[in-house]
Amino acid sequence: MQPITKTMIIGDILQINRGLIPILLDCGMHCLGCPSSQMESLEDACMVHGINADALVDQLNQYLSEAEA
């Protein structure tokens, strides 16, 4: 499975593993269903929501590595 990067589009991230949704919601990204969020990069969304993109990427990739184990 490919690692998540902050330049990835949110819509693409959601297709990788639906288990990532609660992580994004918990950090304040409640607009995951919005059409515009489907074409927005994770980095852009983090900037809008005041979230550290690098920390979120680490958290998402940690989830994926644990899900694969």
MMTF fields as JSON, N, C-alpha, C and O atoms, coordinates in Angstrom:
{
  "mmtfVersion": "1.0.0",
  "mmtfProducer": "UNKNOWN",
  "numBonds": 275,
  "numAtoms": 276,
  "numGroups": 69,
  "numChains": 1,
  "numModels": 1,
  "chainsPerModel": [1],
  "groupsPerChain": [69],
  "chainIdList": ["A"],
  "bondAtomList": [4, 2, 8, 6, 12, 10, 16, 14, 20, 18, 24, 22, 28, 26, 32, 30, 36, 34, 40, 38, 44, 42, 48, 46, 52, 50, 56, 54, 60, 58, 64, 62, 68, 66, 72, 70, 76, 74, 80, 78, 84, 82, 88, 86, 92, 90, 96, 94, 100, 98, 104, 102, 108, 106, 112, 110, 116, 114, 120, 118, 124, 122, 128, 126, 132, 130, 136, 134, 140, 138, 144, 142, 148, 146, 152, 150, 156, 154, 160, 158, 164, 162, 168, 166, 172, 170, 176, 174, 180, 178, 184, 182, 188, 186, 192, 190, 196, 194, 200, 198, 204, 202, 208, 206, 212, 210, 216, 214, 220, 218, 224, 222, 228, 226, 232, 230, 236, 234, 240, 238, 244, 242, 248, 246, 252, 250, 256, 254, 260, 258, 264, 262, 268, 266, 272, 270],
  "bondOrderList": [1, 1, 1, 1, 1, 1, 1, 1, 1, 1, 1, 1, 1, 1, 1, 1, 1, 1, 1, 1, 1, 1, 1, 1, 1, 1, 1, 1, 1, 1, 1, 1, 1, 1, 1, 1, 1, 1, 1, 1, 1, 1, 1, 1, 1, 1, 1, 1, 1, 1, 1, 1, 1, 1, 1, 1, 1, 1, 1, 1, 1, 1, 1, 1, 1, 1, 1, 1],
  "groupList": [{"groupName": "MET", "atomNameList": ["N", "CA", "C", "O"], "elementList": ["N", "C", "C", "O"], "formalChargeList": [0, 0, 0, 0], "bondAtomList": [1, 0, 2, 1, 3, 2], "bondOrderList": [1, 1, 2], "singleLetterCode": "M", "chemCompType": "L-PEPTIDE LINKING"}, {"groupName": "GLN", "atomNameList": ["N", "CA", "C", "O"], "elementList": ["N", "C", "C", "O"], "formalChargeList": [0, 0, 0, 0], "bondAtomList": [1, 0, 2, 1, 3, 2], "bondOrderList": [1, 1, 2], "singleLetterCode": "Q", "chemCompType": "L-PEPTIDE LINKING"}, {"groupName": "PRO", "atomNameList": ["N", "CA", "C", "O"], "elementList": ["N", "C", "C", "O"], "formalChargeList": [0, 0, 0, 0], "bondAtomList": [1, 0, 2, 1, 3, 2], "bondOrderList": [1, 1, 2], "singleLetterCode": "P", "chemCompType": "L-PEPTIDE LINKING"}, {"groupName": "ILE", "atomNameList": ["N", "CA", "C", "O"], "elementList": ["N", "C", "C", "O"], "formalChargeList": [0, 0, 0, 0], "bondAtomList": [1, 0, 2, 1, 3, 2], "bondOrderList": [1, 1, 2], "singleLetterCode": "I", "chemCompType": "L-PEPTIDE LINKING"}, {"groupName": "THR", "atomNameList": ["N", "CA", "C", "O"], "elementList": ["N", "C", "C", "O"], "formalChargeList": [0, 0, 0, 0], "bondAtomList": [1, 0, 2, 1, 3, 2], "bondOrderList": [1, 1, 2], "singleLetterCode": "T", "chemCompType": "L-PEPTIDE LINKING"}, {"groupName": "LYS", "atomNameList": ["N", "CA", "C", "O"], "elementList": ["N", "C", "C", "O"], "formalChargeList": [0, 0, 0, 0], "bondAtomList": [1, 0, 2, 1, 3, 2], "bondOrderList": [1, 1, 2], "singleLetterCode": "K", "chemCompType": "L-PEPTIDE LINKING"}, {"groupName": "GLY", "atomNameList": ["N", "CA", "C", "O"], "elementList": ["N", "C", "C", "O"], "formalChargeList": [0, 0, 0, 0], "bondAtomList": [1, 0, 2, 1, 3, 2], "bondOrderList": [1, 1, 2], "singleLetterCode": "G", "chemCompType": "PEPTIDE LINKING"}, {"groupName": "ASP", "atomNameList": ["N", "CA", "C", "O"], "elementList": ["N", "C", "C", "O"], "formalChargeList": [0, 0, 0, 0], "bondAtomList": [1, 0, 2, 1, 3, 2], "bondOrderList": [1, 1, 2], "singleLetterCode": "D", "chemCompType": "L-PEPTIDE LINKING"}, {"groupName": "LEU", "atomNameList": ["N", "CA", "C", "O"], "elementList": ["N", "C", "C", "O"], "formalChargeList": [0, 0, 0, 0], "bondAtomList": [1, 0, 2, 1, 3, 2], "bondOrderList": [1, 1, 2], "singleLetterCode": "L", "chemCompType": "L-PEPTIDE LINKING"}, {"groupName": "ASN", "atomNameList": ["N", "CA", "C", "O"], "elementList": ["N", "C", "C", "O"], "formalChargeList": [0, 0, 0, 0], "bondAtomList": [1, 0, 2, 1, 3, 2], "bondOrderList": [1, 1, 2], "singleLetterCode": "N", "chemCompType": "L-PEPTIDE LINKING"}, {"groupName": "ARG", "atomNameList": ["N", "CA", "C", "O"], "elementList": ["N", "C", "C", "O"], "formalChargeList": [0, 0, 0, 0], "bondAtomList": [1, 0, 2, 1, 3, 2], "bondOrderList": [1, 1, 2], "singleLetterCode": "R", "chemCompType": "L-PEPTIDE LINKING"}, {"groupName": "CYS", "atomNameList": ["N", "CA", "C", "O"], "elementList": ["N", "C", "C", "O"], "formalChargeList": [0, 0, 0, 0], "bondAtomList": [1, 0, 2, 1, 3, 2], "bondOrderList": [1, 1, 2], "singleLetterCode": "C", "chemCompType": "L-PEPTIDE LINKING"}, {"groupName": "HIS", "atomNameList": ["N", "CA", "C", "O"], "elementList": ["N", "C", "C", "O"], "formalChargeList": [0, 0, 0, 0], "bondAtomList": [1, 0, 2, 1, 3, 2], "bondOrderList": [1, 1, 2], "singleLetterCode": "H", "chemCompType": "L-PEPTIDE LINKING"}, {"groupName": "SER", "atomNameList": ["N", "CA", "C", "O"], "elementList": ["N", "C", "C", "O"], "formalChargeList": [0, 0, 0, 0], "bondAtomList": [1, 0, 2, 1, 3, 2], "bondOrderList": [1, 1, 2], "singleLetterCode": "S", "chemCompType": "L-PEPTIDE LINKING"}, {"groupName": "GLU", "atomNameList": ["N", "CA", "C", "O"], "elementList": ["N", "C", "C", "O"], "formalChargeList": [0, 0, 0, 0], "bondAtomList": [1, 0, 2, 1, 3, 2], "bondOrderList": [1, 1, 2], "singleLetterCode": "E", "chemCompType": "L-PEPTIDE LINKING"}, {"groupName": "ALA", "atomNameList": ["N", "CA", "C", "O"], "elementList": ["N", "C", "C", "O"], "formalChargeList": [0, 0, 0, 0], "bondAtomList": [1, 0, 2, 1, 3, 2], "bondOrderList": [1, 1, 2], "singleLetterCode": "A", "chemCompType": "L-PEPTIDE LINKING"}, {"groupName": "VAL", "atomNameList": ["N", "CA", "C", "O"], "elementList": ["N", "C", "C", "O"], "formalChargeList": [0, 0, 0, 0], "bondAtomList": [1, 0, 2, 1, 3, 2], "bondOrderList": [1, 1, 2], "singleLetterCode": "V", "chemCompType": "L-PEPTIDE LINKING"}, {"groupName": "TYR", "atomNameList": ["N", "CA", "C", "O"], "elementList": ["N", "C", "C", "O"], "formalChargeList": [0, 0, 0, 0], "bondAtomList": [1, 0, 2, 1, 3, 2], "bondOrderList": [1, 1, 2], "singleLetterCode": "Y", "chemCompType": "L-PEPTIDE LINKING"}],
  "groupTypeList": [0, 1, 2, 3, 4, 5, 4, 0, 3, 3, 6, 7, 3, 8, 1, 3, 9, 10, 6, 8, 3, 2, 3, 8, 8, 7, 11, 6, 0, 12, 11, 8, 6, 11, 2, 13, 13, 1, 0, 14, 13, 8, 14, 7, 15, 11, 0, 16, 12, 6, 3, 9, 15, 7, 15, 8, 16, 7, 1, 8, 9, 1, 17, 8, 13, 14, 15, 14, 15],
  "groupIdList": [1, 2, 3, 4, 5, 6, 7, 8, 9, 10, 11, 12, 13, 14, 15, 16, 17, 18, 19, 20, 21, 22, 23, 24, 25, 26, 27, 28, 29, 30, 31, 32, 33, 34, 35, 36, 37, 38, 39, 40, 41, 42, 43, 44, 45, 46, 47, 48, 49, 50, 51, 52, 53, 54, 55, 56, 57, 58, 59, 60, 61, 62, 63, 64, 65, 66, 67, 68, 69],
  "secStructList": [7, 7, 7, 7, 7, 6, 6, 1, 5, 2, 2, 2, 2, 2, 2, 2, 7, 4, 4, 4, 2, 2, 2, 2, 2, 2, 6, 6, 7, 7, 7, 6, 6, 1, 6, 4, 4, 4, 4, 1, 5, 2, 2, 2, 2, 2, 2, 2, 2, 6, 7, 7, 2, 2, 2, 2, 2, 2, 2, 2, 2, 2, 2, 2, 2, 2, 2, 2, 7],
  "xCoordList": [0.841, 0.0, 0.891, 1.891, 0.513, 1.319, 1.152, 0.061, 2.22, 2.092, 1.335, 1.335, 0.698, -0.001, 1.03, 1.989, 0.825, 1.656, 0.736, -0.458, 1.296, 0.461, 0.033, -0.848, 0.628, 0.223, -0.896, -1.416, -1.269, -2.333, -3.69, -3.921, -4.571, -5.937, -6.754, -6.641, -7.563, -8.347, -9.214, -9.312, -9.838, -10.655, -9.86, -10.383, -8.606, -7.748, -7.373, -7.311, -7.125, -6.78, -7.937, -7.721, -9.147, -10.317, -10.508, -11.083, -10.036, -10.137, -9.113, -9.313, -8.033, -6.981, -7.48, -7.3, -8.115, -8.609, -9.662, -9.371, -10.88, -11.975, -11.762, -12.417, -10.866, -10.544, -9.834, -9.691, -9.392, -8.737, -9.743, -9.377, -11.008, -12.036, -12.14, -12.14, -12.229, -12.329, -11.133, -11.297, -9.958, -8.774, -8.937, -8.665, -9.381, -9.58, -10.7, -10.581, -11.775, -12.878, -12.441, -12.791, -11.681, -11.233, -10.335, -10.3, -9.614, -8.727, -9.444, -8.834, -10.734, -11.517, -11.913, -12.512, -11.595, -11.97, -13.342, -13.455, -14.375, -15.739, -16.352, -17.529, -15.589, -16.117, -15.684, -15.567, -15.447, -14.944, -15.911, -15.488, -17.183, -18.17, -18.406, -19.097, -17.844, -18.026, -17.374, -16.273, -18.031, -17.425, -16.055, -15.156, -15.893, -14.604, -13.491, -12.336, -13.82, -12.773, -12.256, -11.137, -13.05, -12.632, -11.508, -10.82, -11.324, -10.277, -9.211, -8.381, -9.231, -8.308, -7.182, -7.411, -5.973, -4.864, -4.979, -5.601, -4.378, -4.368, -3.683, -4.13, -2.619, -1.879, -2.759, -2.752, -3.51, -4.403, -5.489, -5.794, -6.068, -7.112, -6.555, -7.219, -5.352, -4.723, -4.5, -4.706, -4.085, -3.853, -5.158, -5.174, -6.236, -7.541, -8.013, -8.613, -7.738, -8.224, -7.205, -7.481, -6.045, -5.035, -4.43, -4.156, -4.222, -3.697, -2.279, -1.989, -1.406, -0.045, -0.099, -0.386, 0.17, 0.053, 1.027, 0.667, 2.245, 3.236, 2.821, 2.977, 2.296, 1.854, 0.667, 0.582, -0.24, -1.4, -0.975, -1.483, -0.065, 0.456, 1.069, 0.841, 1.843, 2.439, 1.364, 1.483, 0.313, -0.775, -1.505, -1.813, -1.779, -2.455, -1.613, -2.123, -0.326, 0.553, 0.755, 0.929, 0.734, 0.825, -0.393, -0.268, -1.565, -2.782, -2.667, -2.989, -2.199, -2.079, -1.093, -1.342, 0.02, 1.008, 0.453, 0.75, -0.351, -0.961, -2.072, -2.28, -2.782, -3.864, -3.32, -3.981, -2.114, -1.497, -0.935, -0.804, -0.602, 0.051, -0.903, -0.512],
  "yCoordList": [-1.173, 0.0, 1.244, 1.308, 2.213, 3.422, 4.282, 4.351, 4.931, 5.814, 7.09, 7.528, 7.668, 8.931, 10.056, 10.045, 11.025, 12.227, 13.436, 13.343, 14.56, 15.754, 16.356, 17.216, 15.931, 16.442, 15.626, 15.989, 14.523, 13.672, 14.357, 15.137, 14.047, 14.564, 13.784, 12.561, 14.49, 13.85, 12.729, 11.665, 12.945, 11.895, 10.625, 9.526, 10.755, 9.588, 8.904, 7.677, 9.709, 9.153, 8.315, 7.232, 8.805, 8.079, 6.753, 5.82, 6.66, 5.407, 4.373, 3.177, 4.809, 3.881, 3.004, 1.787, 3.645, 2.884, 3.729, 4.828, 3.214, 3.97, 4.159, 5.002, 3.395, 3.543, 4.853, 5.223, 5.55, 6.846, 7.95, 9.002, 7.717, 8.742, 9.218, 10.428, 8.323, 8.81, 9.665, 10.596, 9.365, 10.159, 11.576, 12.546, 11.686, 13.009, 13.764, 14.965, 13.077, 13.721, 14.182, 15.282, 13.352, 13.686, 14.917, 15.625, 15.173, 16.336, 17.595, 18.661, 17.478, 18.657, 18.785, 19.788, 17.804, 17.853, 17.217, 16.046, 17.999, 17.488, 17.65, 17.346, 18.116, 18.379, 17.316, 17.608, 16.11, 15.063, 14.723, 14.262, 14.939, 14.648, 15.784, 15.605, 16.947, 18.105, 17.827, 17.279, 18.194, 17.992, 18.668, 18.121, 19.84, 20.53, 19.802, 19.846, 19.132, 18.432, 17.225, 16.771, 16.705, 15.543, 15.886, 14.993, 17.164, 17.59, 18.447, 19.056, 18.496, 19.329, 18.456, 17.316, 18.99, 18.224, 18.207, 19.084, 17.21, 17.115, 18.343, 18.883, 18.772, 19.94, 21.194, 21.971, 21.394, 22.553, 22.488, 23.495, 21.318, 21.157, 21.42, 22.041, 20.951, 21.191, 22.684, 23.188, 23.379, 24.811, 25.527, 26.395, 25.173, 25.791, 25.533, 26.403, 24.332, 23.932, 24.168, 23.851, 24.713, 24.982, 23.73, 23.677, 22.724, 21.43, 21.264, 21.659, 20.682, 20.385, 19.22, 18.089, 19.484, 18.47, 17.316, 16.158, 17.618, 16.549, 15.599, 14.384, 16.153, 15.316, 14.446, 13.281, 15.013, 14.242, 13.132, 12.014, 13.423, 12.4, 11.252, 10.084, 11.582, 10.542, 9.684, 8.46, 10.334, 9.606, 8.693, 7.546, 9.197, 8.386, 7.193, 6.079, 7.423, 6.325, 5.323, 4.132, 5.783, 4.869, 3.949, 2.745, 4.524, 3.701, 2.64, 1.472, 3.061, 2.119, 1.004, -0.154, 1.333, 0.306, -0.689, -1.882, -0.198, -1.087, -1.924, -3.074, -1.353, -2.077, -3.218, -4.243, -3.036, -4.072, -5.209, -6.329, -4.938, -5.958, -7.046, -7.966],
  "zCoordList": [0.0, 0.0, 0.0, 0.715, -0.804, -0.901, 0.348, 0.915, 0.772, 1.936, 1.575, 0.425, 2.572, 2.417, 2.395, 3.166, 1.506, 1.491, 1.587, 1.302, 1.987, 2.153, 0.829, 0.803, -0.26, -1.574, -2.2, -3.254, -1.555, -2.09, -1.952, -1.028, -2.883, -2.877, -1.837, -1.741, -1.073, -0.018, -0.574, 0.038, -1.711, -2.313, -2.564, -2.383, -2.977, -3.21, -1.895, -1.818, -0.868, 0.447, 0.977, 1.52, 0.824, 1.319, 0.596, 1.156, -0.632, -1.392, -0.941, -1.151, -0.331, 0.112, 1.249, 1.237, 2.242, 3.385, 4.092, 4.565, 4.16, 4.773, 6.279, 6.893, 6.866, 8.285, 8.6, 9.766, 7.564, 7.768, 8.061, 8.585, 7.724, 7.906, 9.353, 9.579, 10.351, 11.732, 12.167, 12.956, 11.671, 12.015, 11.49, 12.196, 10.253, 9.65, 10.361, 10.603, 10.692, 11.402, 12.79, 13.216, 13.495, 14.844, 14.889, 15.895, 13.806, 13.807, 13.323, 13.24, 13.005, 12.655, 11.197, 10.809, 10.394, 8.976, 8.797, 8.434, 9.056, 8.988, 7.607, 7.416, 6.659, 5.315, 4.314, 3.124, 4.763, 3.867, 2.748, 1.688, 2.96, 1.933, 0.957, -0.047, 1.235, 0.352, -1.006, -1.058, -2.089, -3.409, -3.539, -4.178, -2.946, -3.083, -2.337, -2.761, -1.232, -0.484, -1.249, -1.008, -2.159, -2.935, -3.912, -4.407, -4.186, -5.123, -4.443, -5.117, -3.113, -2.347, -1.805, -1.4, -1.799, -1.238, 0.281, 0.88, 0.884, 2.336, 2.93, 3.942, 2.307, 2.791, 2.767, 3.722, 1.69, 1.601, 2.669, 3.308, 2.861, 3.871, 5.272, 6.103, 5.524, 6.825, 7.048, 8.152, 6.015, 6.135, 6.484, 7.356, 5.818, 6.07, 7.499, 8.13, 8.001, 9.321, 10.439, 11.596, 10.115, 11.137, 11.743, 12.942, 10.905, 11.342, 10.799, 9.67, 11.605, 11.172, 10.185, 10.578, 8.923, 7.869, 8.074, 7.862, 8.482, 8.668, 9.792, 9.672, 10.875, 11.996, 11.581, 11.968, 10.799, 10.346, 9.39, 9.477, 8.494, 7.573, 8.373, 8.058, 9.404, 10.249, 10.902, 10.956, 11.398, 12.054, 11.066, 11.39, 9.876, 8.86, 8.444, 8.322, 8.227, 7.829, 8.956, 8.697, 10.2, 11.337, 11.354, 11.575, 11.119, 11.055, 9.966, 10.187, 8.78, 7.662, 7.981, 7.645, 8.624, 8.93, 9.953, 9.885, 10.897, 11.88, 11.252, 11.639, 10.291, 9.619, 8.766, 8.594, 8.233, 7.39, 8.219, 7.726, 9.463, 10.326, 10.747, 11.465]
}
